[in-house]
Amino acid sequence: MKYVCSICGYVYDEGKEGKPFADLPDSWACPLCGAAKSAFALEQKAQVPQAPAAPIQIDEDMKKLSAGELSALCSNLARGCEKQYKEEEAALFREIADYFAAAAPAVPDADMAQLAELIQRDLNEGYPALHSAAVSASDRGTQRICVWGEKVTTILNTLLQRWEKEGDAFLQNTEVWVCTVCGFIYIGDSAPALCPVCKVPSWKFEKIERRALA
């Protein structure tokens, strides 16, 4: 049988590897993107596409976004502009994102459990709803963004789970890299040659400077 990484598409072929996927330790990770074993799923045969779900009903009143939400929105728009090589527009959106980020109040009693809950809610509810609306509207651009966002959020979820199990030891003697286009996070000595999500080259990655581990 074959198991496919939901992040980068890497295929673990039991026949070629000579070892059942189930026998791999829980600490095993995707050799290409570093996703956890839990991010793999059994390869499925092609199925007949089904009719799209009914469109989501949206209230006439626009939702008022918080400063943090506006910062995230502008940051994503900046990445989209950068992907289209619109550097001037990307710089303007980054400036607006930084402004709202500075204006966002601190979240009281924020902890890792709360972050994990929000991430899981996005994966269980947010992205399925967004994808359904994009398909109903035949908006291929939003569908692509949804695919990228879900993969980036999934890898963030798996990294958070690994950190909860291993603690600071998980990040010792290694580096943290972030794709400036799609936000993919990679743990390793050097950035991957190509981003597993959006396929941009390694020079699009930034190394995250962090505090020294004890």
N, C-alpha and C positions, 0 to 999 in steps of 0.2 A: 504494500500500500504506500501511498504518497501523502505527505502532509505539507501544507503550504503556509508560509508566513503571511499573516494578514497585513503586515507593514510593507515589506519589500518584494514579496512574491517568491522568495527563495523556496525551493522544493526539497524536502527531505525524503529521499527515495529509499525505503527500507531494503529493497532488492539490491541496490547499489552499495548502500552503507553496510549491509550485512548485520544490522542490529535493529530490532523492533523499536519504533518510536516510543512506545510505552515504557521501554526499559531504560530510556535516557533519564538521568537524574533531574530533579526539579530545578537544579541550578543551571542546567544546560541552556544556552542562549543561541539565537540565530547567528551563524558565523558571518553573515553579511551585514546585518543592521543592529544586532545586539538585542533583539526583542526576546522576551521570555518564552519559555516552552508553551505557556498558556496562550500565547498569541498565534499558535499554529492550529490549523483545522484540517481535517481529512479532505483530500481533494475530491471535489464533486464533479460529476459529469454534467455537461451542458444541459440545461433545462429550457423548456419552451417559455419564453418571456410572458409574464402575466400582465394584465391590464393595470395601469397605474392606479394608486389609491386616490380616493376623492380628495380634492384640494382642501387645504386648511382654511377655515373661515377666520378672517382677521377683522377685528373691530375697526370701525371707522376712525376712532381716535388713535392717534399715533402714541406709541409707548414712549414715556419719558425715560431717557437713558441716564444712568449715573455717570460721574466723571470717569470712573474706572472702565465702564462699558464703552464710553466714547473713546477712551485711550486705546482700548483693544481694537475697536472698529477702525480707527485711523491707522493703527499699526498694521492691521491686515490690508488696508487699502494701499499703504506704502509698499508692502511686499508685492501686492498685485501690480503696482506701477513699475516696480523694479524688475519684475518678471517680464514686463513689456518694454524694458529698457527706456522707461520714461523717468530719468534720474531727477529732473527738476520737480516733477509732480510728487515723486517718492519722497524727496527731501522736505517738501511742504507738509505732506501728511505725517512724516516723522516728527516735525516740529510741533504740529498740533497734538500728536499723540503724547509727546513729552510734556506739553502744557497740561493736558488733562490728567496725566499720570501724577504730576506734582500736586494737582488740586484734589486728587482722590484721598479721602480720609482713610486712616488706618482701620482695618477690620478688627473689632474687639474680640478677644479670646480666640484668635485664629490659630488653628493647629493642623497637623498633618491629616488627622481623621476627617476634619471638615473639608480639606482640599480633596481627599480621596472620594468623599461623598459627592462633591460637585463634579468631579471628573466622570464618575460613574453615571451621574444623572445626564451629563452630556451624551455619553455613549448609548445609554438606554432610551433616552427620550429626545434630546435635542437634535442629534444628527439624523435619526430616522424621520423626524418631522420635517427637517429642512430638505432632506433628499426627496421625500414624497412631494413637497410643494414644488421643488425644482423640476421634477419629472412631469408633474401635472402642467406646469407652465412651459414645458419643453425648453427650459433654460439650461443649455449645456455648460455654460460657464459656471453657473452656480453648482451644477452637479459635480464638476471637476473640483471646485473649491471644497465642496462637501467631502469628497473622497480624500483629498489631501488632509483636510482638518481632522477627519475621523482617524486617519492613520497616525497623524502626529499626536493626537490625544491618546490613542491606544498605546503608543510607545511610551508616552509620559506616564500612563497608568502602570505599565509593566516596570518601568524604572522606579517608580514610587514604591511598588510592592517589593522590589529587590532591596531598596534602601531600608524599608521597614524590617526586613528579615536580617540584613547584614550590617546595618548601621553605617557609620563613617568608613568602615573598612571597605565598603563597596566602591568608594571613590579614592582610595589610597593608591599612590603610584600610577595614576592615570589622569587623563584630561577630560574636560567636558566641552563639547563642540555643539554649536547651534547653527542650523541653516538659516541664513538671513532672508531667504525667499519664502520658505514654507513653515519654518519653525521646528523642523525635525531635530531631535536631540540625540547626539551620539556620544557614547562613552568609549574612549580609546586613546592611544598615544598620539594618533594623528587623525585628521578628518578623513572620511571615506573619499575615494576618488570621485564618486558620483553620489549625490544625495539619493537614498533609496526611495524617497517619496516623489520629489519633483525633478530629479535627474540633473540638477545643475552641478557644475564641477566643484572640486574641493575648495577653490579659492573663495567661494561664496559662503563658506563656513567661518564663524568667528569663535575663537577660544574664549571661554568664560573664565575670567579671573576670579578666584575665590579665596576664602580665608584658609590658612594652613591648618591641616587636620592635626589633632593632638596625637 
